């Protein structure tokens, strides 16, 4: 099959379709069984425009819900961090007091 542009059209089932049209190839399709097993394959098959990987835009309600959830998670993370810092400093002060007491006992004895 040839298109009006002089390019060969891929007629195999592996080639992608877009809006019912086959993609033109600069060379014959590598999936064509009539070409043989060891024949050279083209460098590129037709370009697809599959944009399904793009995210759908959020509605204002979804955006507000997402922002509220993020805010709650951030506040929880800050509380957890502050609690960990307080526990760390309390433990450090306890260990420092024990060390000073040991040093004072060692200096007397």
N, C-alpha and C positions, 0 to 999 in steps of 0.2 A: 504494500500500500504506500502511496506517496501523497504528501500534502501539496498544496499549491505553492509552497515555498521551496520545493525541491528537497525537503528533508524526509527521511524515512520515518514512518509512524510505527510505533510498537504495537503489535497486535496480540501479544501474549496476555495471559490472565494475571501475571505477576505485576505488570505495569499498573500504576495508579491512574484513577480517572478523576477528573474535576469537572463538574457540571456536564457530565455525559460525554466529554471530549477526551480523546487519547492524547497523551503528551508526545510531541515530536522529538525524535532523537537525531543527533547528527550522524550516527552510525547505526547499523542494525542492532537489534536488541540482543543482549547476551543470553536471554532465556529462550531463544528461538531454537528448538531441537534440530531444525534443518541445517543449522550452521555447523554442527558437530561438537564433539566434546572438547577438543583441544584448540579450537580456533580462538583468535585474539578477541578479547571483549572490549567494548568501548570504555573510555575512561569515566564517563558519566552517563547515568541513565537520566531520564527526564526529571525535571525539577518539580517537586510537589509543593503545594501551598496548603499544607495541613496546619491550621492554626488552632487546633483543638487544645494545645498545651497552654494557651493563654487563659488567665483567670477571668471569670465573669465579674463585671463591676458590682460592688456592693451597694445595696440600697441604704438610704440614710439610717433606717432602723437597725440594719445589720451593723453598720459602722458604729453607731452609738453603743450597741450591745458589746461589740468587740472592744471598744475603748473602755467601757465600764469594767469588763472582765480583766483587761490589762491593768487598769488602775488598781483593782482589788488585789491582783497578783503582786503588783509592785509594792503595795502597802504591806502585804503579808511578808514579802521578802525583806523589806526594811525592818519590820518587827523582829523577824527571825535573826537578822544580822545584829540588831541592837542587843537582843537577848544573849547571843553568842559572845558579843564583845563584853557585856557585863559579867558573864560567867568567867571569861578568860581573865579579866582584870581582878575579879574576886579571888580566883585561884592563884594568880600571880602574887597578890598581896599576902595571901595565906602562906605561900611558900617562902616569901621574903621574910615574914615574921618568924617562921620556923628556922630559917637560916640564921637570922640575927640572934635568935635565942641559942642556937647551937654554938655560934661563935662566941657569945658572951659566956656560956658555960665552959667552953674550952679555954677562954682567957683566964677565968677564975681558977680553974682546976689544974 
